Amino acid sequence: MRPCAAVMFRMSAQRVGFVPREGDRVEVVARVTLYEARGDFQLGVERMQLAGAGDVWQRFRAAEGAAGGRRVVRPRAQSSCCRPYIHTVGVISSLKAAALQDVLTTLRRRAPQLRVIIYPASVQGQQAPAELLAAVEAAEARLECDVLLLVRGGGSFEDLDAFNDETLARRLARCTLPVVSGVGHESDFTICDFVADVRAPTPTAAAELVSTDRRESLQRLRHQRARLQQAMQRQLERLEQRLDMAERLLRSPTRQLQAHGQRLEQLAERLQRWPLQELPRQEMRVERLAERLQRAMTSRLVESQGRWQRAADTLRPPSTARGGVSSGAGRAAPGACRPRLLATRCRSAGDGREQSGAHQPAGRAGTGLRAGARC
């Protein structure tokens, strides 16, 4: 059997979503033509796809490549879905889906205190992507939940095609709320799993991720209460120690008044005893000082008298001077007033010129007195 040739024109090749490679198995839709001159058959290929993969898979691969190439996939941020801080959970799913009932049952069993808000949307069919997109926008606009669950039960790859929509994936990537994707079973993957903050293998697992078991919560509360009691006990002990130290440092006002009163009584007693004890002591001291003063005055007077005597002896005139004065006085005897005048002049001369006259010769002193006598 002779091989059959195949051709594809440009218009048809532009509609193919991949580049064929050597060895690929493909499925084609073609028109068969016969070249009569040589008896050869020729296939005019109009459409082509990889063998074993349908249109849904081709769209999934195309959307996955677009999401990765344009950086739509964001890193997982599981810390944003931290369970202790979640109080309200939003669920996007169909009201008739069994997965929704599994989620509600799990939340009711593990954390009955959580508030659940359901945003209904179809999860299968042609209208499913649009309804899912509207539910995401409504949840983000209302901002009434802490985390958003996107859940659906298992199914074939075609049943999960709504979660491979590129528009829905881009909207989830821009969502400000933490998103947990729980679509299908553990072996199923969708584009929404790559753009969500956290991927859960099943809807039940998604509910467990955002809820804390009641027993775990009670255990954590008991642990926190024990820690709080220990901290309060240590704080009370520290405060008691500080109070004891302050009490030792701060004396009681009553005790202070009593101490001051005792001090005042002691001072009053000392003040009363002081005149009886101190006056005799002061009198004795005054007497001793008076005796010392008397002895000092006597000693000083004796010393002064001795100095004056020595000074008088030093200034006293010689014996010749005394004789000249006597002879002059004898000559002045005839008159009555002459001796009085002579005595006056002699006293004046003795007061003013006593020291100088002591060093003069006796003849000069006598001459002076005689001259006075003649006057």
C-alpha positions as CSV (number, residue, x, y, z in Angstrom):
1,M,0.0,0.0,0.0
2,R,1.4,3.3,-1.1
3,P,1.7,6.1,1.6
4,C,-0.8,9.0,1.5
5,A,0.4,12.6,1.4
6,A,-1.2,15.3,3.5
7,V,-1.1,19.1,3.1
8,M,-2.4,22.0,5.2
9,F,-2.8,25.5,3.8
10,R,-1.9,28.7,5.7
11,M,-5.5,29.6,6.7
12,S,-6.0,26.2,8.3
13,A,-2.6,26.2,9.9
14,Q,-3.2,29.5,11.8
15,R,-6.1,27.8,13.7
16,V,-3.9,25.1,15.1
17,G,-2.9,25.8,18.8
18,F,0.4,24.0,18.8
19,V,3.5,23.4,16.7
20,P,3.7,19.8,15.5
21,R,6.9,18.0,16.2
22,E,8.5,14.9,14.8
23,G,6.9,11.8,16.2
24,D,3.6,13.4,17.4
25,R,0.4,11.5,17.0
26,V,-2.3,13.8,15.7
27,E,-6.0,13.6,14.8
28,V,-7.0,15.6,11.7
29,V,-10.1,16.5,9.8
30,A,-9.2,16.4,6.1
31,R,-10.6,16.2,2.6
32,V,-9.5,13.3,0.5
33,T,-8.5,14.0,-3.1
34,L,-7.2,11.7,-5.9
35,Y,-4.4,12.6,-8.3
36,E,-5.5,10.6,-11.4
37,A,-2.3,10.9,-13.3
38,R,-0.3,8.8,-10.8
39,G,-3.2,7.3,-8.9
40,D,-2.1,8.9,-5.6
41,F,-4.5,10.0,-2.8
42,Q,-3.9,13.3,-1.0
43,L,-5.3,14.7,2.3
44,G,-6.2,18.4,2.6
45,V,-6.0,18.9,6.4
46,E,-8.4,21.5,7.8
47,R,-8.1,20.9,11.5
48,M,-5.5,19.1,13.7
49,Q,-5.1,18.2,17.3
50,L,-2.9,15.9,19.4
51,A,-4.1,12.4,19.5
52,G,-5.8,11.4,22.8
53,A,-6.4,15.0,23.9
54,G,-9.8,16.7,23.3
55,D,-10.6,20.4,23.0
56,V,-11.0,20.8,26.7
57,W,-7.5,19.6,27.4
58,Q,-6.2,21.8,24.7
59,R,-7.9,24.8,26.2
60,F,-6.6,23.9,29.6
61,R,-3.0,23.6,28.4
62,A,-3.4,26.9,26.5
63,A,-4.8,28.7,29.6
64,E,-2.1,27.2,31.8
65,G,0.6,28.4,29.5
66,A,-1.0,31.9,29.3
67,A,-1.3,32.1,33.1
68,G,2.3,31.0,33.7
69,G,3.7,33.1,30.9
70,R,1.9,36.3,32.0
71,R,2.7,35.8,35.7
72,V,-1.0,35.3,36.7
73,V,0.0,32.6,39.2
74,R,0.7,34.1,42.6
75,P,2.8,32.5,45.3
76,R,0.9,30.5,48.0
77,A,0.2,32.7,51.0
78,Q,-1.1,30.2,53.6
79,S,-0.3,32.7,56.4
80,S,-3.2,34.9,55.1
81,C,-5.6,32.0,55.8
82,C,-4.5,31.7,59.4
83,R,-7.3,30.0,61.3
84,P,-7.3,31.8,64.7
85,Y,-8.2,35.0,63.0
86,I,-11.1,33.7,60.8
87,H,-14.6,34.5,62.0
88,T,-16.6,34.5,58.8
89,V,-16.2,32.0,55.9
90,G,-17.6,32.6,52.4
91,V,-18.3,29.6,50.2
92,I,-18.8,29.8,46.4
93,S,-20.5,26.6,45.1
94,S,-23.8,25.3,43.8
95,L,-26.7,25.0,46.3
96,K,-27.3,21.5,45.1
97,A,-23.7,20.3,45.2
98,A,-22.8,17.6,47.6
99,A,-19.5,19.3,48.1
100,L,-21.3,22.3,49.8
101,Q,-23.0,20.0,52.2
102,D,-19.7,18.4,53.1
103,V,-18.2,21.8,53.7
104,L,-21.1,22.9,55.9
105,T,-21.1,19.6,57.9
106,T,-17.3,19.9,58.5
107,L,-17.5,23.5,59.6
108,R,-20.5,22.8,61.9
109,R,-18.6,19.9,63.5
110,R,-15.2,21.5,63.9
111,A,-16.1,25.2,64.5
112,P,-19.8,25.9,65.1
113,Q,-19.0,29.5,66.1
114,L,-17.9,30.4,62.6
115,R,-20.4,32.4,60.4
116,V,-20.9,30.9,56.9
117,I,-22.0,33.0,53.9
118,I,-22.9,31.1,50.7
119,Y,-22.5,32.8,47.3
120,P,-24.4,30.5,44.9
121,A,-23.1,29.8,41.4
122,S,-23.2,27.0,38.8
123,V,-20.1,24.8,38.8
124,Q,-20.7,23.0,35.5
125,G,-22.0,24.1,32.1
126,Q,-21.5,26.9,29.7
127,Q,-22.9,29.5,32.1
128,A,-20.7,28.4,35.0
129,P,-17.6,30.6,34.4
130,A,-19.8,33.8,34.2
131,E,-21.7,32.9,37.5
132,L,-18.5,32.0,39.3
133,L,-16.9,35.3,38.2
134,A,-20.0,37.2,39.4
135,A,-19.9,35.4,42.8
136,V,-16.2,36.3,43.3
137,E,-16.9,40.0,42.5
138,A,-19.9,40.0,44.9
139,A,-17.8,38.6,47.7
140,E,-15.0,41.1,47.2
141,A,-17.4,44.0,46.9
142,R,-19.3,43.2,50.1
143,L,-16.2,42.4,52.2
144,E,-18.2,40.4,54.7
145,C,-16.0,37.3,55.0
146,D,-12.4,36.7,56.1
147,V,-11.7,33.9,53.7
148,L,-13.3,32.6,50.5
149,L,-13.8,28.9,49.6
150,L,-14.2,27.8,46.0
151,V,-15.4,24.2,46.1
152,R,-16.8,21.6,43.8
153,G,-17.0,17.8,44.0
154,G,-15.1,15.4,41.7
155,G,-15.9,14.7,38.1
156,S,-14.4,14.2,34.7
157,F,-12.0,16.7,33.2
158,E,-14.8,18.1,31.1
159,D,-16.9,18.6,34.2
160,L,-14.2,20.8,35.8
161,D,-13.7,22.9,32.6
162,A,-15.5,25.9,34.2
163,F,-12.6,26.3,36.7
164,N,-10.1,26.5,33.8
165,D,-11.5,29.7,32.5
166,E,-8.8,32.3,32.0
167,T,-11.0,35.3,32.9
168,L,-12.0,33.6,36.1
169,A,-8.4,32.8,36.9
170,R,-7.3,36.4,36.4
171,R,-10.1,37.7,38.6
172,L,-9.1,35.3,41.4
173,A,-5.5,36.4,41.1
174,R,-6.6,40.0,41.7
175,C,-8.9,39.2,44.5
176,T,-8.1,40.9,47.8
177,L,-9.7,38.2,49.9
178,P,-7.7,35.0,50.7
179,V,-8.9,32.2,48.4
180,V,-8.9,28.5,49.1
181,S,-9.5,26.3,46.1
182,G,-11.1,22.9,46.8
183,V,-12.1,21.6,43.4
184,G,-12.5,17.9,42.6
185,H,-10.4,15.2,44.1
186,E,-6.7,15.2,45.1
187,S,-5.6,14.0,41.6
188,D,-7.6,16.8,39.9
189,F,-6.0,20.1,38.9
190,T,-7.5,23.2,37.5
191,I,-6.3,26.7,36.7
192,C,-8.0,28.1,39.8
193,D,-5.8,25.9,41.9
194,F,-2.7,27.7,40.6
195,V,-4.1,31.2,41.3
196,A,-5.6,30.6,44.7
197,D,-3.8,31.3,47.9
198,V,-4.1,27.7,49.1
199,R,-5.1,24.6,47.2
200,A,-7.0,21.9,49.2
201,P,-7.2,18.4,47.8
202,T,-10.9,18.1,48.5
203,P,-13.8,20.4,49.6
204,T,-13.7,18.8,53.0
205,A,-10.0,19.5,53.3
206,A,-10.7,23.1,52.4
207,A,-13.2,23.4,55.2
208,E,-10.7,21.9,57.6
209,L,-8.0,24.3,56.6
210,V,-10.0,27.4,57.5
211,S,-11.5,26.0,60.8
212,T,-10.0,24.9,64.0
213,D,-11.3,21.8,65.8
214,R,-13.3,22.6,68.9
215,R,-11.1,20.3,71.1
216,E,-8.0,22.0,69.7
217,S,-9.5,25.4,70.5
218,L,-10.4,24.4,74.0
219,Q,-6.9,23.0,74.6
220,R,-5.3,26.2,73.3
221,L,-7.6,28.3,75.6
222,R,-6.7,26.2,78.6
223,H,-3.0,26.6,77.8
224,Q,-3.4,30.4,77.4
225,R,-5.4,30.6,80.7
226,A,-2.6,28.7,82.5
227,R,0.0,31.0,81.0
228,L,-2.1,34.0,82.0
229,Q,-2.5,32.8,85.6
230,Q,1.2,32.2,85.9
231,A,2.0,35.6,84.6
232,M,-0.5,37.2,87.0
233,Q,1.0,35.2,89.9
234,R,4.5,36.3,89.1
235,Q,3.3,39.9,88.7
236,L,1.5,39.8,92.1
237,E,4.7,38.4,93.7
238,R,6.8,41.2,92.3
239,L,4.3,43.8,93.4
240,E,4.2,42.3,96.9
241,Q,8.0,42.5,97.1
242,R,7.9,46.1,96.0
243,L,5.3,46.9,98.6
244,D,7.4,45.3,101.4
245,M,10.4,47.3,100.4
246,A,8.4,50.5,100.2
247,E,6.9,49.8,103.6
248,R,10.3,49.4,105.1
249,L,11.5,52.6,103.5
250,L,8.4,54.6,104.2
251,R,7.8,55.0,108.0
252,S,4.4,55.4,109.4
253,P,3.3,59.0,110.2
254,T,2.2,57.9,113.7
255,R,5.6,56.5,114.4
256,Q,7.2,59.6,113.0
257,L,5.1,61.8,115.3
258,Q,5.9,59.6,118.3
259,A,9.7,59.8,117.5
260,H,9.5,63.6,117.1
261,G,7.5,63.8,120.4
262,Q,10.2,61.8,122.3
263,R,12.9,64.0,120.8
264,L,11.0,67.1,121.9
265,E,10.6,65.8,125.5
266,Q,14.4,65.0,125.6
267,L,15.2,68.5,124.4
268,A,12.8,70.0,127.0
269,E,14.5,68.0,129.8
270,R,17.9,69.1,128.7
271,L,16.8,72.7,128.5
272,Q,15.5,72.5,132.1
273,R,18.7,70.9,133.4
274,W,20.9,73.3,131.5
275,P,20.7,76.3,133.9
276,L,21.5,74.1,136.9
277,Q,24.5,72.4,135.3
278,E,25.8,75.1,133.0
279,L,25.7,78.3,135.2
280,P,28.1,76.9,137.8
281,R,30.4,75.8,135.1
282,Q,30.3,79.2,133.5
283,E,30.8,81.0,136.8
284,M,33.9,78.9,137.4
285,R,35.1,79.7,134.0
286,V,34.6,83.4,134.5
287,E,36.5,83.3,137.8
288,R,39.4,81.5,136.1
289,L,39.4,84.1,133.4
290,A,39.3,86.9,135.9
291,E,42.3,85.5,137.8
292,R,44.2,85.1,134.5
293,L,43.3,88.7,133.6
294,Q,44.5,90.0,137.0
295,R,47.7,88.1,136.8
296,A,48.2,89.3,133.2
297,M,47.5,93.0,134.1
298,T,49.8,92.8,137.1
299,S,52.6,91.3,135.1
300,R,52.1,93.8,132.3
301,L,52.0,96.7,134.8
302,V,55.3,95.6,136.4
303,E,56.9,95.3,133.0
304,S,55.6,98.8,132.0
305,Q,57.0,100.3,135.2
306,G,60.3,98.7,134.6
307,R,60.5,100.1,131.1
308,W,59.5,103.6,132.3
309,Q,62.1,103.5,135.0
310,R,64.8,102.4,132.5
311,A,63.7,105.1,130.1
312,A,63.8,107.7,132.9
313,D,67.3,106.6,133.9
314,T,68.4,106.9,130.3
315,L,67.0,110.4,129.9
316,R,68.1,111.8,133.2
317,P,70.7,114.8,132.9
318,P,74.3,114.5,134.3
319,S,75.3,116.0,137.7
320,T,77.0,119.1,136.2
321,A,73.9,120.3,134.6
322,R,72.2,120.2,138.0
323,G,74.9,122.3,139.5
324,G,74.7,125.0,136.8
325,V,71.0,125.3,137.4
326,S,71.6,125.8,141.1
327,S,74.2,128.5,140.6
328,G,72.0,130.4,138.2
329,A,69.2,130.3,140.7
330,G,71.5,131.6,143.4
331,R,72.3,134.7,141.4
332,A,68.7,135.5,140.8
333,A,68.0,135.8,144.5
334,P,68.0,139.6,144.9
335,G,64.8,140.2,143.1
336,A,61.4,138.8,144.0
337,C,60.1,138.1,140.5
338,R,63.3,136.9,139.1
339,P,63.3,133.5,140.7
340,R,59.7,132.8,139.5
341,L,60.6,133.7,136.0
342,L,63.8,131.7,136.2
343,A,61.9,128.7,137.4
344,T,59.4,129.0,134.6
345,R,62.1,129.3,132.0
346,C,64.0,126.4,133.5
347,R,60.9,124.2,133.3
348,S,60.4,125.3,129.7
349,A,64.0,124.6,128.9
350,G,63.9,121.3,130.7
351,D,60.7,120.2,128.9
352,G,61.8,121.2,125.4
353,R,65.5,120.8,125.5
354,E,66.1,118.2,128.2
355,Q,67.6,115.7,125.9
356,S,69.7,118.1,124.0
357,G,70.9,119.8,127.2
358,A,72.0,116.5,128.5
359,H,74.6,116.2,125.8
360,Q,75.9,119.9,126.0
361,P,78.9,120.8,128.2
362,A,78.2,122.1,131.6
363,G,79.6,125.6,130.8
364,R,77.2,126.3,128.0
365,A,74.3,125.2,130.2
366,G,75.3,127.5,132.9
367,T,75.7,130.4,130.5
368,G,72.2,130.0,129.2
369,L,70.7,130.0,132.7
370,R,72.7,133.0,133.6
371,A,71.4,134.9,130.6
372,G,68.0,134.1,131.7
373,A,68.7,135.4,135.1
374,R,69.8,138.7,133.8
375,C,66.6,139.2,132.0
